């Protein structure tokens, strides 16, 4: 980000606070990406193909979100969390390993719903926090929030279809 862009943000809020919040989002998106990617390759049994396919798509979406947050962090002069082992502790939503039973699709889906709900809650708070302070970060949080709200609904519907 250019000097003027940083000055505009810094005039309304501490850029380090913004970078910290963006890093939390970045870490959560990486954790969600890995959780969904791993589960997509782990699940088996009846209806597993449909769940696996959706998890694979969702995983790619979460990775795209992580990239967008990383780009914003860099624009603000920050550094995205570089230590993969620290991502779960930097983020707020954590990581949930797939269940040991590969056919427990309901648990996999519920874990995704829980992660999406955590993201919805966090991004909603961040959109409120940055609405009048950092318009670029606000738009980023708002855009990702819209994706996560839609994802939560889709996964809830998928869970309802499980017998």
N, C-alpha and C positions, 0 to 999 in steps of 0.2 A: 504494500500500500504506500502510496506517496505521502510525503510530509504533510500536506494539507489534510488528507483523509484522516491521518492519525491525530492531527491537531483538533479536528472537529469532534472526534470521539473523545479524546482526552479532556476536552473542555466540559463535557457532560458527565463522564464517568472514568474511573481509573481503568486504563487499558489492560492492566494486569488482571483485574477482576474479570473483564470480558474474556481475555485469553484463558483464564482458569475455567470459566463456564463453558467455553468452546471446547477446551480439552476434555472436560467431563463428558460432553456430548460425543466428541470424537471417540473417546474410550468406550462409551456405551455402544456406539454403532459398530465398533470393531468386535466387541464381545458378542453382540447380537449376530453379526455376520458369521462369526466362527460357530456359535451355538447352532444357528440354522443350517449352515453348511454341513457341519458334522452330523446333525440329526438327519439331514436329507440322505446322507450316505449310510446311516446306521439303521433306519427303520426298515421293517420287513413285515410281510403278512398281507392280509386282505385290506384293500384300500391304501396300501403303503405307497404305491406308485403315484397316486394323486397327491398325497401328502408330501412325498419326496419332491415331486415336481414343483409344488407351491413353495416348499422350503428353499429350493434352489433359486427360484426367482426372487424370493424375499431376501435371501442371503446377498444376492447381487445388489439389491436395492439398498441394503444396510451398508454395504461397502461403498456405494456411491455417496451415501450420506456422510460416511467417515471422510471421504475424499473432500467433500464440500466443506466440512468443518476444518479439516487440515488446511485447506487453501485459505480460509478466513483467518485462521490462527497465524499463518505465515504473512498474510497481508498486514496484520496488525503488529508484525515484528516479533511474534512469538515462535515457539517451537512445539510442534505436536509431540505428545508423549512418544518417546522413541523405544522404550523398553517394553516389549510385548508382555513380559511377566507382570508388569505393573498396571496394565490396562484395567483389570477388574477392580483394583483398589482405587484407581483414579476416577473411574466412572461411578455412577450412583445406582445403576440398575443391576449390576453384577452379571454373572455368567451361570447358567444352569446346564450341567452336563445332561445328555440324553439318558433316559432311564435304562437300567440294565436289560430289561425286557424289550427287545427290539420291536415287538408287536404292540407295545403299549402306546398306540397312536393318540389316545385321549390325553395321556400325560404329556406327550410331546406338544400337542396342540395347546394344552393348558399352560405349559411353560412359555410358549410363544405369546399367548394372550397376556400372561403376567408381565412379560418383558415389554410388550407393546403398551400396556396400561402404564407401566412405569415411565416409559418414554413420553407418552401423551401428557402425563402429569408434569414431568420436568420441562418439556418444551412449551407447555402452556404457561408455566411460571416464568420461563425465560422470555417468551414473547411479551408478557406483561412487563417484565423488568427492563427490557430494552426498547420498548415501543417509542419512547420520546428521548432516548439517550444515544442509541447507535442504530440508525435505520437499516444499515446493511445487515448487521447481525440479527436484528429484529426480523427482517424479511426471510433470512435463512432459517431461523427458528420457526417462524410461522409456516414456511413452505414444508419443512420436515414434519411439523405438527400435523398438517393436513394429510400427509402420507401416512403417518402413524395412526391417525384416527380411522382412516379408511382400512388400514391393515387390521386393526383391532376388530372392526366390524366383520371383515372377511373371515378372520380366524374364529370368531364367535359363531358365525354361520356354519363353518366347517365342523366345529365341535358339535353343533346341534345335529348335524347329519350323521355323526358316528353312532352306530348302534350299540 
